[in-house]
Amino acid sequence: MHSGRGTGKSWAVGDFLITKSLEKKNLILCVREIQKSIKQSVHKLLSNRIEQHGLKNFFQITDTSILCNNGSEFIFAGLYRNVDNIRSTEGVDYCWVEEAHSVSQNSFDVLIPTIRKPGSKIIMSYNPTNEDDPVHAKFTLTDRNDTLKIASSYKDNPFFPDVLKDEMEYDKQYDYEKYLHIWEGKCVTHSEDQIFYGKWSVEDFETPENAIFYHGLDFGYSTDPTAATRCFIKDDCLYIDRESYKSKLEITDTAQYIINDIPTIHRHLCIADSARPETISHLRNINGMNISGAKKGAGSVIDGIQKIRGFKHIYIHPDCKETATEFRLYKWKRNATTGILLNDPEDKHNHIIDALRYALEKYNKSKWTVHTW
């Protein structure tokens, strides 16, 4: 279970395990990477939930343990430098790994073979930090037949308190990167690496009836998606209000798919990736699209990035989820030896952004010209 702040996931796991302890005799191991004292465990959380549910008569709660009258037991342990004690723990029915993002690979290598009773389960709860954290890389980003992945955010919590809502709204307006990490549960991204850091935000807005649209299209290759975008410019700000994004899209299905997502793309000029002239020809001659290839060459990617960054601000509509993801993850390369940032973008998380570069090809801010077709 991974999420941001304010989801109530710890309460959910605690309530689940309390229920299981009442159903029949179960041994429940509650661990975290470092636990110097019982105060650093989930002992207090479980005790509070037992009391809040009016279940104290079914349990014996001491300063260090929780025992159910039917023989169920909660035990608490730290993983770091506690290898022998963990390995000797037998008969565990449920293991709760709280703050699993801080658990090392070595600790997982010890813990997982220990939980070997038939039907036993390991529940890992955490707020994502880095993509290469062992729990995130091994269980969330990897498809496994033995793993159920549950992602949530504050939006899934009907009891999300107002005091947290005010804090969340502030972060969403003034520090969107912080909002994504703290409240949406996204991994931390290093701001200096991010190409569009501080230039964009996700906000709801109305598209003006007289908006002049710019359309761009980036074709998919193999597993890469076909991506299209629509944007307009107002008061020196760029607004992105429509997107289309689909992997393994056949040429014959491309026009209908993106037109469903962006109806105006069929009526206006769309500038597309010129590396696929046969696809451009098909869309023009068979589907009747007004489409042309982008002018590509040395420096065109950097020029396009600079043009996008040149806007006062970039507003992304909440419906454009893939666009927001790419703006968050699109990064500069680093020198493998020195770690110094290079003026060269990574060739990933850039399908919508490439389409956006193409769309704005004919927009010339310095001359303040508007191109209509």
matplotlib code that plots the C-alpha trace (Angstrom):
import matplotlib.pyplot as plt

x = [0.0, 1.6, 0.2, 0.7, -0.2, -3.7, -5.0, -5.6, -3.7, -2.1, -5.5, -6.8, -3.9, -4.3, -8.0, -7.5, -5.0, -7.1, -10.0, -7.8, -6.6, -10.2, -11.2, -8.9, -5.5, -2.9, 0.6, 1.1, 4.6, 4.9, 8.3, 10.1, 13.7, 14.8, 13.0, 15.0, 12.0, 8.4, 7.4, 8.8, 6.5, 2.8, 2.0, 0.3, -1.6, -3.0, -3.8, -5.7, -7.7, -8.7, -9.9, -11.7, -13.6, -14.6, -12.7, -10.5, -12.3, -11.0, -7.3, -4.6, -2.5, 0.8, 3.6, 5.3, 2.7, -0.8, -2.5, -6.0, -8.1, -8.2, -4.4, -3.6, -0.5, 1.1, 4.9, 7.1, 10.6, 13.2, 14.9, 18.2, 20.9, 18.3, 18.9, 19.1, 15.9, 14.0, 15.2, 14.2, 10.6, 8.4, 4.7, 3.9, 0.5, 0.7, 3.6, 3.1, 6.1, 5.4, 7.4, 8.6, 10.3, 13.1, 13.7, 17.0, 17.3, 19.4, 16.5, 14.0, 16.4, 16.2, 12.5, 10.8, 12.1, 11.2, 7.5, 7.0, 3.9, 1.3, -1.2, 0.9, 1.0, 3.3, 1.7, 4.0, 2.7, 4.8, 4.9, 7.1, 10.4, 12.8, 12.1, 15.0, 13.9, 13.8, 10.1, 9.1, 11.4, 10.9, 7.2, 5.4, 7.3, 7.6, 4.7, 4.5, 1.8, 2.2, 1.6, -1.5, -0.6, -2.9, -2.3, -4.3, -4.3, -6.0, -8.9, -9.7, -10.1, -13.7, -12.4, -9.6, -9.5, -9.9, -6.7, -4.8, -7.0, -5.8, -2.2, -2.7, -4.4, -1.5, 1.1, -0.9, -1.0, 2.5, 4.7, 3.3, 6.3, 5.9, 2.1, 2.8, 5.2, 3.5, -0.2, -0.3, 2.4, 4.7, 8.4, 10.7, 12.2, 15.4, 14.3, 17.6, 17.3, 13.8, 13.7, 10.5, 10.9, 9.0, 7.4, 4.2, 1.2, -2.0, -5.0, -8.6, -9.4, -12.0, -10.9, -12.0, -14.4, -12.1, -8.9, -6.4, -5.3, -1.9, -1.9, 1.1, 1.5, 4.3, 4.1, 4.7, 7.5, 7.1, 6.2, 6.4, 3.0, 1.4, 0.9, -1.0, -1.6, -3.7, -2.6, -3.4, -1.7, -3.1, -1.3, 2.1, 1.1, 0.7, -2.4, -2.6, -6.2, -6.3, -4.2, -4.3, -2.0, -2.0, 0.6, 0.6, -1.8, -2.1, -1.8, -5.3, -6.7, -4.6, -6.9, -10.1, -8.4, -6.8, -9.9, -12.0, -9.7, -9.0, -11.9, -10.3, -7.2, -9.1, -10.1, -6.8, -3.2, -1.5, 2.3, 3.7, 7.0, 8.5, 10.4, 7.2, 6.4, 4.4, 2.1, 1.7, 0.8, -1.8, -3.4, -3.5, -4.7, -6.8, -8.2, -8.3, -6.3, -4.5, -1.1, 2.5, 5.9, 7.9, 11.2, 13.9, 17.6, 20.6, 19.5, 15.7, 15.0, 16.8, 15.2, 11.8, 12.4, 13.6, 10.5, 8.2, 10.2, 10.0, 6.3, 5.5, 3.8, 2.4, -1.0, -2.0, -5.6, -6.3, -7.6, -4.1, -2.6, 0.1, 1.2, 1.6, 3.5, 6.0, 6.5, 7.4, 9.8, 11.4, 15.0, 18.5, 21.2, 24.1, 27.7, 28.2, 31.6, 31.2, 27.5, 27.3, 24.1, 24.4, 22.5, 21.0, 17.6, 17.1, 15.2, 12.3, 9.1, 8.9, 6.2, 3.6, 6.4, 7.8, 4.2, 4.1, 7.4, 5.9, 2.7, 4.5, 6.9, 5.1, 4.6, 7.0, 6.9, 9.6, 7.5, 4.2, 2.6, -0.4, -0.7, -4.2, -5.1]
y = [0.0, 3.2, 6.7, 10.3, 12.0, 12.0, 8.7, 6.9, 3.8, 3.2, 3.1, 0.8, -1.7, -1.4, -2.1, -5.0, -6.7, -6.0, -7.7, -10.7, -11.0, -11.3, -13.9, -16.6, -17.0, -15.2, -14.2, -10.7, -9.3, -5.5, -4.2, -1.2, -0.6, 1.1, 0.6, 1.7, 1.6, 0.6, 4.2, 4.0, 1.1, 1.0, -0.2, 3.1, 3.3, -0.2, 0.5, 3.7, 1.9, -0.9, 1.7, 3.8, 0.7, -0.2, -3.4, -3.1, -6.0, -8.4, -7.4, -7.2, -4.2, -3.6, -1.1, -3.5, -6.0, -6.5, -9.9, -10.9, -13.1, -15.8, -16.1, -13.8, -11.7, -8.6, -8.4, -5.5, -5.4, -3.4, -4.9, -3.1, -5.0, -7.4, -10.2, -13.2, -12.3, -11.8, -15.1, -17.0, -15.7, -18.5, -19.1, -15.5, -15.2, -11.5, -9.2, -5.4, -3.5, 0.2, 3.0, 0.4, 3.0, 3.1, -0.6, -1.8, -4.6, -6.5, -6.3, -7.5, -10.4, -11.5, -10.8, -12.3, -15.9, -15.7, -15.2, -18.7, -20.1, -21.3, -18.6, -15.9, -12.3, -9.4, -5.9, -3.1, 0.5, 3.5, 7.0, 6.7, 8.6, 7.5, 5.3, 3.1, 2.4, -1.4, -1.7, 0.6, -0.9, -4.6, -4.6, -1.5, -0.9, -4.6, -6.8, -9.8, -12.6, -12.8, -9.1, -6.9, -3.2, -0.6, 3.1, 5.8, 9.5, 11.9, 12.0, 8.4, 9.3, 10.4, 11.6, 13.8, 16.6, 20.3, 21.3, 19.0, 20.2, 23.8, 22.7, 20.5, 23.3, 25.7, 23.3, 22.6, 26.3, 27.4, 24.3, 21.7, 19.4, 19.2, 18.6, 15.7, 14.1, 14.8, 14.5, 12.4, 10.0, 10.5, 9.9, 12.8, 14.4, 16.4, 20.0, 21.0, 18.0, 18.9, 20.8, 22.6, 23.0, 26.0, 26.8, 24.7, 23.8, 21.7, 24.0, 23.8, 26.5, 27.3, 27.3, 30.6, 30.3, 32.4, 30.5, 29.9, 26.3, 24.8, 21.0, 18.6, 14.9, 12.5, 9.0, 5.9, 3.4, -0.1, 0.2, 4.0, 5.8, 7.9, 11.3, 14.4, 17.7, 20.9, 24.2, 27.9, 31.1, 33.8, 36.7, 35.2, 32.0, 28.6, 26.5, 22.8, 21.6, 18.4, 15.3, 12.0, 9.1, 5.5, 2.8, 0.2, 2.4, 1.1, 3.7, 2.9, 3.7, 6.8, 9.5, 8.3, 7.8, 11.2, 12.9, 11.4, 13.0, 16.2, 17.0, 20.2, 18.4, 17.4, 21.0, 22.8, 22.4, 19.7, 19.5, 16.0, 14.2, 14.3, 11.1, 9.2, 10.6, 7.6, 8.0, 11.7, 10.9, 8.3, 10.8, 13.5, 11.4, 8.8, 10.5, 14.1, 15.6, 19.0, 17.8, 18.6, 17.4, 19.4, 20.9, 18.9, 19.3, 20.1, 22.0, 21.8, 19.9, 22.5, 25.4, 23.9, 23.5, 27.1, 28.2, 26.4, 27.6, 31.1, 31.4, 33.2, 30.1, 26.8, 25.7, 22.0, 21.0, 18.3, 16.1, 16.0, 13.5, 12.2, 15.7, 16.5, 13.3, 14.2, 17.7, 16.3, 13.6, 15.2, 15.8, 16.9, 14.3, 14.2, 13.5, 9.9, 10.6, 14.1, 14.2, 17.6, 18.5, 18.6, 20.8, 17.6, 16.2, 12.5, 10.8, 9.6, 11.0, 13.3, 12.1, 14.7, 17.3, 16.4, 16.9, 20.2, 21.3, 20.5, 22.3, 25.5, 25.4, 28.2, 30.4, 33.2, 35.0, 37.6, 38.9, 38.4, 36.8, 34.5, 31.9, 30.9, 28.4]
z = [0.0, -1.1, -0.9, 0.1, 3.3, 4.8, 3.2, 6.5, 5.2, 8.6, 10.2, 7.5, 7.9, 11.7, 11.6, 9.2, 11.5, 14.6, 12.8, 11.9, 15.5, 16.6, 14.0, 15.2, 16.9, 14.7, 15.2, 13.8, 13.4, 13.1, 11.9, 10.6, 9.7, 12.9, 16.2, 19.2, 21.5, 21.5, 21.0, 17.4, 16.6, 15.6, 19.1, 20.1, 16.8, 17.3, 21.0, 20.0, 17.3, 19.7, 22.2, 19.5, 18.3, 21.9, 21.8, 24.9, 26.7, 24.1, 24.5, 27.1, 26.3, 28.1, 27.5, 25.1, 23.9, 22.7, 23.4, 22.3, 24.6, 21.9, 21.9, 19.0, 19.6, 18.2, 18.4, 17.5, 16.1, 14.3, 11.3, 11.3, 13.1, 14.4, 11.9, 14.4, 16.2, 13.0, 11.5, 14.7, 14.5, 13.4, 12.7, 11.6, 10.0, 9.1, 8.9, 8.7, 7.4, 8.2, 6.6, 4.1, 1.9, 4.5, 4.6, 3.1, 0.6, 3.1, 5.6, 3.0, 2.2, 5.8, 6.4, 3.4, 3.8, 7.5, 6.7, 5.3, 7.0, 4.4, 3.8, 5.5, 4.2, 4.3, 4.2, 3.3, 3.8, 2.8, 1.3, -1.8, -1.7, -4.4, -7.3, -6.5, -2.9, -2.6, -1.7, -4.6, -7.2, -6.2, -5.5, -6.9, -10.2, -10.8, -11.9, -9.6, -9.4, -5.6, -5.0, -4.7, -5.2, -3.7, -4.5, -2.9, -2.1, 0.2, -2.3, -1.3, 2.4, 3.2, 6.6, 5.3, 7.9, 7.0, 8.6, 6.2, 3.3, 3.9, 3.9, 0.8, -1.1, -0.2, -1.5, -4.7, -5.5, -4.5, -4.6, -7.0, -6.8, -3.0, -3.5, -5.8, -3.4, 0.0, -1.0, -4.2, -3.1, -6.1, -5.8, -5.1, -8.2, -8.0, -8.9, -10.5, -12.9, -14.0, -17.3, -16.5, -12.8, -11.4, -14.8, -14.6, -12.5, -12.8, -12.5, -13.7, -16.3, -18.9, -22.5, -24.2, -27.1, -29.3, -28.3, -31.2, -30.9, -31.6, -32.3, -32.2, -32.7, -31.9, -33.4, -31.3, -32.1, -30.9, -27.2, -27.3, -27.2, -29.9, -28.2, -29.3, -27.6, -27.9, -26.4, -26.6, -25.5, -23.3, -21.6, -22.4, -20.6, -22.2, -21.6, -22.3, -22.3, -24.3, -24.7, -26.5, -25.4, -26.5, -26.9, -29.7, -31.8, -35.4, -38.2, -39.4, -36.0, -35.2, -36.7, -35.0, -31.7, -31.4, -32.9, -30.1, -27.6, -29.4, -31.8, -33.2, -34.4, -37.5, -38.4, -37.7, -38.8, -36.8, -36.9, -36.5, -36.1, -39.6, -39.0, -40.0, -43.5, -44.4, -41.4, -42.1, -45.7, -44.5, -42.1, -44.8, -47.8, -46.2, -43.1, -44.5, -41.7, -42.2, -41.1, -41.9, -40.7, -38.2, -39.1, -37.2, -37.1, -34.9, -31.9, -32.6, -29.3, -27.2, -29.2, -28.6, -24.9, -24.6, -26.4, -23.9, -21.0, -22.4, -21.4, -18.2, -16.9, -18.2, -17.0, -17.5, -17.2, -14.7, -17.5, -19.0, -16.6, -19.0, -19.7, -16.0, -15.5, -18.3, -17.1, -13.7, -15.0, -18.0, -17.0, -18.1, -18.4, -16.0, -16.7, -15.6, -14.1, -12.6, -12.0, -13.6, -15.4, -19.2, -21.6, -23.1, -22.2, -21.4, -24.2, -22.1, -20.6, -23.6, -25.9, -25.1, -24.8, -28.2, -29.6, -27.8, -29.4, -32.8, -32.1, -31.2, -34.2, -36.0, -32.9, -32.9, -29.6, -30.6, -33.4, -31.6, -34.7, -34.6, -37.3, -38.5, -41.1]

ax = plt.figure().add_subplot(projection="3d")
ax.plot(x, y, z, "-o")
ax.set_aspect("equal")
plt.show()
